[in-house]
Amino acid sequence: MPTYKIVFKPSAQKQMNRLGVTTQQRIAKKLLFYVHQPDPLEYAVKMADSDLDGQYRFRIGDYRIIFDVHRRKLIILKVQHRRDIYQR
C-alpha cells in the first residue's frame, strides 16, 4: 500500500507525455518505488533555491522531478531533462 499519493500538475503531465515511452516507464516505476517507501523524502534532495517551483527533487537518470509535499501527496510540478529543468 502506498504511503503517499502521486498527483501531477497538468503542465507536469504534459511534460511527462512528451517523453519517450521507455523514459516514461522508468520514471513511473521509480515514482511508484518512492511512494511505497515509509519516507519518500529520504530519497529526495531539498531544493536550495527557493525561487524555483518546488521544495524537493528526485533524480531519475538524466531526468529531474521537481515536487512539493502536501499532506500525504507528492505534487509533481516539473518533469524535465537535467539540462533544461533549472532554466527560468
PyMOL commands that place a pseudoatom at each C-alpha (Angstrom):
pseudoatom trace, name=CA, resn=MET, resi=1, chain=A, elem=C, hetatm=0, pos=[0.000, 0.000, 0.000]
pseudoatom trace, name=CA, resn=PRO, resi=2, chain=A, elem=C, hetatm=0, pos=[1.492, 3.370, -0.992]
pseudoatom trace, name=CA, resn=THR, resi=3, chain=A, elem=C, hetatm=0, pos=[2.242, 5.723, 1.867]
pseudoatom trace, name=CA, resn=TYR, resi=4, chain=A, elem=C, hetatm=0, pos=[1.894, 8.752, -0.420]
pseudoatom trace, name=CA, resn=LYS, resi=5, chain=A, elem=C, hetatm=0, pos=[-0.233, 9.578, -3.451]
pseudoatom trace, name=CA, resn=ILE, resi=6, chain=A, elem=C, hetatm=0, pos=[1.245, 10.968, -6.694]
pseudoatom trace, name=CA, resn=VAL, resi=7, chain=A, elem=C, hetatm=0, pos=[-0.554, 13.980, -8.182]
pseudoatom trace, name=CA, resn=PHE, resi=8, chain=A, elem=C, hetatm=0, pos=[0.672, 15.552, -11.421]
pseudoatom trace, name=CA, resn=LYS, resi=9, chain=A, elem=C, hetatm=0, pos=[0.142, 19.239, -12.084]
pseudoatom trace, name=CA, resn=PRO, resi=10, chain=A, elem=C, hetatm=0, pos=[-1.316, 19.496, -15.650]
pseudoatom trace, name=CA, resn=SER, resi=11, chain=A, elem=C, hetatm=0, pos=[1.863, 21.114, -17.004]
pseudoatom trace, name=CA, resn=ALA, resi=12, chain=A, elem=C, hetatm=0, pos=[3.988, 18.323, -15.482]
pseudoatom trace, name=CA, resn=GLN, resi=13, chain=A, elem=C, hetatm=0, pos=[1.685, 15.715, -17.030]
pseudoatom trace, name=CA, resn=LYS, resi=14, chain=A, elem=C, hetatm=0, pos=[2.222, 17.342, -20.447]
pseudoatom trace, name=CA, resn=GLN, resi=15, chain=A, elem=C, hetatm=0, pos=[5.995, 17.268, -19.909]
pseudoatom trace, name=CA, resn=MET, resi=16, chain=A, elem=C, hetatm=0, pos=[5.776, 13.588, -18.976]
pseudoatom trace, name=CA, resn=ASN, resi=17, chain=A, elem=C, hetatm=0, pos=[3.643, 12.790, -22.036]
pseudoatom trace, name=CA, resn=ARG, resi=18, chain=A, elem=C, hetatm=0, pos=[6.249, 14.355, -24.349]
pseudoatom trace, name=CA, resn=LEU, resi=19, chain=A, elem=C, hetatm=0, pos=[8.930, 11.917, -23.184]
pseudoatom trace, name=CA, resn=GLY, resi=20, chain=A, elem=C, hetatm=0, pos=[9.632, 8.612, -24.890]
pseudoatom trace, name=CA, resn=VAL, resi=21, chain=A, elem=C, hetatm=0, pos=[7.719, 5.562, -23.702]
pseudoatom trace, name=CA, resn=THR, resi=22, chain=A, elem=C, hetatm=0, pos=[10.814, 3.921, -22.185]
pseudoatom trace, name=CA, resn=THR, resi=23, chain=A, elem=C, hetatm=0, pos=[11.654, 7.074, -20.223]
pseudoatom trace, name=CA, resn=GLN, resi=24, chain=A, elem=C, hetatm=0, pos=[8.044, 7.433, -19.052]
pseudoatom trace, name=CA, resn=GLN, resi=25, chain=A, elem=C, hetatm=0, pos=[8.060, 3.843, -17.822]
pseudoatom trace, name=CA, resn=ARG, resi=26, chain=A, elem=C, hetatm=0, pos=[11.368, 4.302, -15.996]
pseudoatom trace, name=CA, resn=ILE, resi=27, chain=A, elem=C, hetatm=0, pos=[10.131, 7.459, -14.259]
pseudoatom trace, name=CA, resn=ALA, resi=28, chain=A, elem=C, hetatm=0, pos=[6.750, 5.912, -13.365]
pseudoatom trace, name=CA, resn=LYS, resi=29, chain=A, elem=C, hetatm=0, pos=[8.407, 2.802, -11.947]
pseudoatom trace, name=CA, resn=LYS, resi=30, chain=A, elem=C, hetatm=0, pos=[10.769, 4.860, -9.804]
pseudoatom trace, name=CA, resn=LEU, resi=31, chain=A, elem=C, hetatm=0, pos=[7.988, 7.166, -8.561]
pseudoatom trace, name=CA, resn=LEU, resi=32, chain=A, elem=C, hetatm=0, pos=[5.967, 4.104, -7.546]
pseudoatom trace, name=CA, resn=PHE, resi=33, chain=A, elem=C, hetatm=0, pos=[9.011, 2.785, -5.693]
pseudoatom trace, name=CA, resn=TYR, resi=34, chain=A, elem=C, hetatm=0, pos=[9.317, 6.099, -3.821]
pseudoatom trace, name=CA, resn=VAL, resi=35, chain=A, elem=C, hetatm=0, pos=[5.648, 6.285, -2.750]
pseudoatom trace, name=CA, resn=HIS, resi=36, chain=A, elem=C, hetatm=0, pos=[5.783, 2.740, -1.381]
pseudoatom trace, name=CA, resn=GLN, resi=37, chain=A, elem=C, hetatm=0, pos=[8.606, 3.670, 0.990]
pseudoatom trace, name=CA, resn=PRO, resi=38, chain=A, elem=C, hetatm=0, pos=[7.850, 4.743, 4.576]
pseudoatom trace, name=CA, resn=ASP, resi=39, chain=A, elem=C, hetatm=0, pos=[9.527, 8.112, 3.909]
pseudoatom trace, name=CA, resn=PRO, resi=40, chain=A, elem=C, hetatm=0, pos=[9.954, 9.040, 0.220]
pseudoatom trace, name=CA, resn=LEU, resi=41, chain=A, elem=C, hetatm=0, pos=[11.710, 12.270, 1.189]
pseudoatom trace, name=CA, resn=GLU, resi=42, chain=A, elem=C, hetatm=0, pos=[14.653, 10.141, 2.266]
pseudoatom trace, name=CA, resn=TYR, resi=43, chain=A, elem=C, hetatm=0, pos=[15.393, 9.751, -1.471]
pseudoatom trace, name=CA, resn=ALA, resi=44, chain=A, elem=C, hetatm=0, pos=[14.746, 13.404, -2.338]
pseudoatom trace, name=CA, resn=VAL, resi=45, chain=A, elem=C, hetatm=0, pos=[17.014, 16.429, -2.290]
pseudoatom trace, name=CA, resn=LYS, resi=46, chain=A, elem=C, hetatm=0, pos=[15.720, 19.618, -0.704]
pseudoatom trace, name=CA, resn=MET, resi=47, chain=A, elem=C, hetatm=0, pos=[15.979, 22.466, -3.200]
pseudoatom trace, name=CA, resn=ALA, resi=48, chain=A, elem=C, hetatm=0, pos=[18.393, 25.194, -2.115]
pseudoatom trace, name=CA, resn=ASP, resi=49, chain=A, elem=C, hetatm=0, pos=[16.998, 27.914, -4.392]
pseudoatom trace, name=CA, resn=SER, resi=50, chain=A, elem=C, hetatm=0, pos=[13.603, 28.920, -3.032]
pseudoatom trace, name=CA, resn=ASP, resi=51, chain=A, elem=C, hetatm=0, pos=[12.808, 30.790, -6.270]
pseudoatom trace, name=CA, resn=LEU, resi=52, chain=A, elem=C, hetatm=0, pos=[12.320, 27.509, -8.122]
pseudoatom trace, name=CA, resn=ASP, resi=53, chain=A, elem=C, hetatm=0, pos=[8.885, 25.940, -8.254]
pseudoatom trace, name=CA, resn=GLY, resi=54, chain=A, elem=C, hetatm=0, pos=[9.193, 23.066, -5.814]
pseudoatom trace, name=CA, resn=GLN, resi=55, chain=A, elem=C, hetatm=0, pos=[10.714, 22.268, -2.487]
pseudoatom trace, name=CA, resn=TYR, resi=56, chain=A, elem=C, hetatm=0, pos=[12.223, 18.893, -3.425]
pseudoatom trace, name=CA, resn=ARG, resi=57, chain=A, elem=C, hetatm=0, pos=[13.603, 16.966, -6.379]
pseudoatom trace, name=CA, resn=PHE, resi=58, chain=A, elem=C, hetatm=0, pos=[14.129, 13.350, -7.352]
pseudoatom trace, name=CA, resn=ARG, resi=59, chain=A, elem=C, hetatm=0, pos=[16.903, 12.343, -9.723]
pseudoatom trace, name=CA, resn=ILE, resi=60, chain=A, elem=C, hetatm=0, pos=[15.891, 9.578, -12.127]
pseudoatom trace, name=CA, resn=GLY, resi=61, chain=A, elem=C, hetatm=0, pos=[18.688, 9.006, -14.611]
pseudoatom trace, name=CA, resn=ASP, resi=62, chain=A, elem=C, hetatm=0, pos=[19.157, 12.201, -16.623]
pseudoatom trace, name=CA, resn=TYR, resi=63, chain=A, elem=C, hetatm=0, pos=[15.723, 13.485, -15.582]
pseudoatom trace, name=CA, resn=ARG, resi=64, chain=A, elem=C, hetatm=0, pos=[14.712, 15.558, -12.592]
pseudoatom trace, name=CA, resn=ILE, resi=65, chain=A, elem=C, hetatm=0, pos=[11.320, 15.554, -10.929]
pseudoatom trace, name=CA, resn=ILE, resi=66, chain=A, elem=C, hetatm=0, pos=[10.546, 18.770, -9.042]
pseudoatom trace, name=CA, resn=PHE, resi=67, chain=A, elem=C, hetatm=0, pos=[7.768, 18.361, -6.484]
pseudoatom trace, name=CA, resn=ASP, resi=68, chain=A, elem=C, hetatm=0, pos=[6.120, 19.626, -3.318]
pseudoatom trace, name=CA, resn=VAL, resi=69, chain=A, elem=C, hetatm=0, pos=[4.616, 17.644, -0.478]
pseudoatom trace, name=CA, resn=HIS, resi=70, chain=A, elem=C, hetatm=0, pos=[1.160, 18.447, 0.824]
pseudoatom trace, name=CA, resn=ARG, resi=71, chain=A, elem=C, hetatm=0, pos=[-0.207, 16.158, 3.480]
pseudoatom trace, name=CA, resn=ARG, resi=72, chain=A, elem=C, hetatm=0, pos=[0.341, 12.649, 2.055]
pseudoatom trace, name=CA, resn=LYS, resi=73, chain=A, elem=C, hetatm=0, pos=[0.601, 13.775, -1.590]
pseudoatom trace, name=CA, resn=LEU, resi=74, chain=A, elem=C, hetatm=0, pos=[3.642, 14.238, -3.803]
pseudoatom trace, name=CA, resn=ILE, resi=75, chain=A, elem=C, hetatm=0, pos=[2.581, 17.038, -6.133]
pseudoatom trace, name=CA, resn=ILE, resi=76, chain=A, elem=C, hetatm=0, pos=[4.710, 16.737, -9.267]
pseudoatom trace, name=CA, resn=LEU, resi=77, chain=A, elem=C, hetatm=0, pos=[5.430, 20.198, -10.675]
pseudoatom trace, name=CA, resn=LYS, resi=78, chain=A, elem=C, hetatm=0, pos=[8.058, 19.559, -13.366]
pseudoatom trace, name=CA, resn=VAL, resi=79, chain=A, elem=C, hetatm=0, pos=[9.473, 16.569, -15.255]
pseudoatom trace, name=CA, resn=GLN, resi=80, chain=A, elem=C, hetatm=0, pos=[12.414, 17.556, -17.438]
pseudoatom trace, name=CA, resn=HIS, resi=81, chain=A, elem=C, hetatm=0, pos=[15.898, 16.635, -18.545]
pseudoatom trace, name=CA, resn=ARG, resi=82, chain=A, elem=C, hetatm=0, pos=[18.631, 17.860, -16.209]
pseudoatom trace, name=CA, resn=ARG, resi=83, chain=A, elem=C, hetatm=0, pos=[19.967, 20.345, -18.773]
pseudoatom trace, name=CA, resn=ASP, resi=84, chain=A, elem=C, hetatm=0, pos=[16.586, 22.099, -19.016]
pseudoatom trace, name=CA, resn=ILE, resi=85, chain=A, elem=C, hetatm=0, pos=[14.943, 21.889, -15.606]
pseudoatom trace, name=CA, resn=TYR, resi=86, chain=A, elem=C, hetatm=0, pos=[16.757, 24.684, -13.796]
pseudoatom trace, name=CA, resn=GLN, resi=87, chain=A, elem=C, hetatm=0, pos=[16.440, 27.278, -16.563]
pseudoatom trace, name=CA, resn=ARG, resi=88, chain=A, elem=C, hetatm=0, pos=[13.916, 30.040, -15.991]
for i in range(1, 88): cmd.bond("trace and resi %d" % i, "trace and resi %d" % (i + 1))
show_as sticks, trace
zoom trace
